[in-house]
Amino acid sequence: MAQTATPPAPVNGRFELVDHFGSTVNERSFGTRHLLVFFGFSHCAIVCPRELAKLSAALNMLGPLAERVQPLYISVDPQRDTPEVLRRYLLRYTGGFLGLTGSAPQVDAAKKSFRVFAQPVADSAAPDGYVVPHTALAYLMAPGGRYEDRFAESLDASNVAERLRTHLERAPHVA
C-alpha cells in the first residue's frame, strides 16, 4: 500500500520579535500555550479594530479555556509601531493580546514565515501619509509553533470560538 505524503503546513510560524514590554520572543517563548496570531498595524482604521474586537470576543466566549491561548498582534508597520505604541493600542482589547514588532528585516521574516502580504501604500489622508494593506487572517499555532488552523476575516466570533474550543479540547494540556 502506497503511503501518501502529508502536505506541508501552509505556514511555518517562525519569528523572533520584540514584545510590547521590550522582551525578545519567538514561537517557543510561550510554553504550552497555543498562539492566536494576527498581523496588523496600530494606525489601521477598519480591519484591525474589527478583527481584534472579534478575536477578543471569541477568546471571552472560551471562558477559562482561553488561558491556554496567547493572542499575538504582530505589527506590519515597524516604522510607527514601537513596543510602547503597541502596548497602548492593545489596552482597548480584551483577551490579553501581546503586541510584537521589531526591525524591518525581523518583521519581513515573520510575514514571510506566515505568508502574510503587507505593503505600505501612500495615502495623503492617513497619519504620516501612508497605510499598510495586509492579509487579514488569524492563525492558530500549537505550542512550539506548529500550524493548526486559520480563521478568515469572514468568520464571526462564535465560529472562531467554536473552532478554537475544538482544537484546545483535543490538545493535551500540561498545566
Buried (B, 14 or more C-beta within 10 A) or exposed (E): EEEEEEEEEEBBBBBBBBBBEEEEBBBEBBEEBBBBBBBBBBBBEEBBBEBBBBBBBBBEBBEEBBBBBBBBBBBBBBBBBBBEBBBEBBEEBBBBBBBBBBEEEBBBBBBEBBEBEBEBEEBEEBEEEBBBBBBBBBBBBBBEBEBBBBBEEEBEBEBBBBBBBEBBEEEEEEE
